[in-house]
Amino acid sequence: MAKITSTDDLKNEIQQLEYIQASREPALKLKLLETYESIKPINLLKTTIREAIASPNLHIDTVNAAISFSIRFIAKKVFTENAKNPLTELLTEVVEVSVLSIVSQKMHNNSLHLQESSKPVLVNE
């Protein structure tokens, strides 16, 4: 900005700044409205759900959780159906946790393998 020495220069500079302000105001108002809309709770929830659904790991995690839940349910039914002794119940819990950790570790290794195979391969030209 040049040094202003006369009242005419000052008036011209003020007019230029008012013009700039008037030209930027609609874009600023639009941006403010967009920001206001984006931070509404319902819109935050919608955005979060969209991002979660778009996540490739969600499907793998959901399948792993369903398998883990099923295995735990079956193990509970098989081992604790007739368990009246506290020692038997404790042994059942140990076996259940062991089986669950082995299965979940294998599923985790498989999911890592699936994720690595789905990564794009860069080829040098």
C-alpha positions in Angstrom: 0.0 0.0 0.0 1.4 3.4 -1.0 1.8 6.2 1.4 -1.3 8.4 1.4 -0.6 12.2 1.2 -3.9 13.8 0.2 -7.5 13.5 1.1 -8.3 12.5 -2.5 -5.8 9.6 -2.2 -7.4 8.6 1.1 -10.9 8.7 -0.3 -9.8 6.5 -3.3 -8.1 4.0 -1.0 -11.2 3.8 1.2 -13.3 3.2 -1.9 -11.0 0.4 -3.1 -11.0 -1.2 0.4 -14.8 -1.0 0.5 -15.1 -2.5 -3.0 -12.8 -5.4 -1.9 -14.8 -5.9 1.3 -18.1 -5.9 -0.6 -16.8 -8.4 -3.2 -15.5 -10.8 -0.5 -18.6 -10.5 1.8 -20.8 -13.0 -0.1 -18.1 -15.7 -0.2 -17.5 -15.1 3.5 -21.2 -15.4 4.3 -21.4 -18.6 2.3 -18.4 -20.1 4.1 -19.9 -19.1 7.4 -23.2 -20.8 6.5 -21.3 -24.0 5.3 -19.4 -24.1 8.6 -22.5 -23.6 10.6 -24.3 -26.4 8.7 -21.3 -28.8 9.1 -21.1 -28.4 12.9 -24.8 -29.2 13.5 -25.0 -32.5 15.5 -27.0 -34.3 12.9 -24.5 -33.4 10.2 -21.6 -34.4 12.3 -23.3 -37.8 12.9 -24.0 -38.2 9.2 -20.4 -37.4 8.3 -19.0 -39.8 10.9 -21.3 -42.6 9.7 -20.3 -42.0 6.0 -16.6 -42.1 6.9 -17.1 -45.3 9.0 -19.0 -47.0 6.2 -16.4 -46.0 3.6 -13.6 -47.5 5.8 -12.3 -50.7 4.3 -11.3 -52.0 7.7 -14.9 -51.8 9.0 -16.0 -54.9 7.0 -13.0 -56.9 8.2 -13.5 -55.8 11.8 -17.3 -56.6 11.7 -16.7 -60.1 10.4 -13.9 -60.7 13.0 -16.2 -59.5 15.8 -19.1 -61.7 14.6 -16.8 -64.8 14.4 -15.3 -64.1 17.8 -18.8 -63.6 19.3 -20.0 -66.9 17.8 -17.0 -68.8 19.0 -17.3 -67.5 22.5 -21.1 -68.3 22.5 -20.5 -71.8 21.3 -17.7 -72.4 23.7 -19.8 -71.2 26.6 -22.7 -73.5 25.7 -20.4 -76.5 25.2 -18.2 -76.2 28.2 -20.4 -74.5 30.9 -23.7 -76.4 30.2 -23.1 -78.9 32.9 -20.4 -77.1 35.0 -21.5 -77.0 38.6 -18.0 -77.0 40.1 -16.2 -73.6 40.4 -12.9 -75.3 39.3 -14.6 -76.6 36.2 -16.0 -73.1 35.5 -12.5 -71.6 35.9 -11.0 -74.3 33.6 -13.7 -73.5 31.1 -12.9 -69.8 31.2 -9.2 -70.6 30.6 -10.0 -72.8 27.6 -12.4 -70.3 26.2 -9.9 -67.4 26.4 -7.2 -69.6 24.9 -9.3 -70.7 22.0 -10.5 -67.2 21.4 -7.0 -65.7 21.5 -5.7 -68.3 19.0 -8.6 -67.7 16.6 -8.5 -63.9 16.9 -4.7 -64.0 16.3 -5.2 -66.1 13.1 -8.0 -63.8 12.0 -5.9 -60.8 12.6 -3.0 -62.3 10.6 -5.5 -63.1 7.8 -6.9 -59.5 7.8 -3.4 -58.1 7.7 -2.7 -60.3 4.7 -5.9 -59.2 3.0 -5.0 -55.5 3.6 -1.5 -55.9 2.3 -2.8 -57.6 -0.9 -5.4 -54.8 -1.5 -2.7 -52.1 -1.4 -1.9 -50.6 -4.8 1.4 -51.6 -6.4 3.6 -48.8 -7.6 5.4 -49.6 -10.8 8.3 -47.5 -12.0 8.1 -46.4 -15.6 
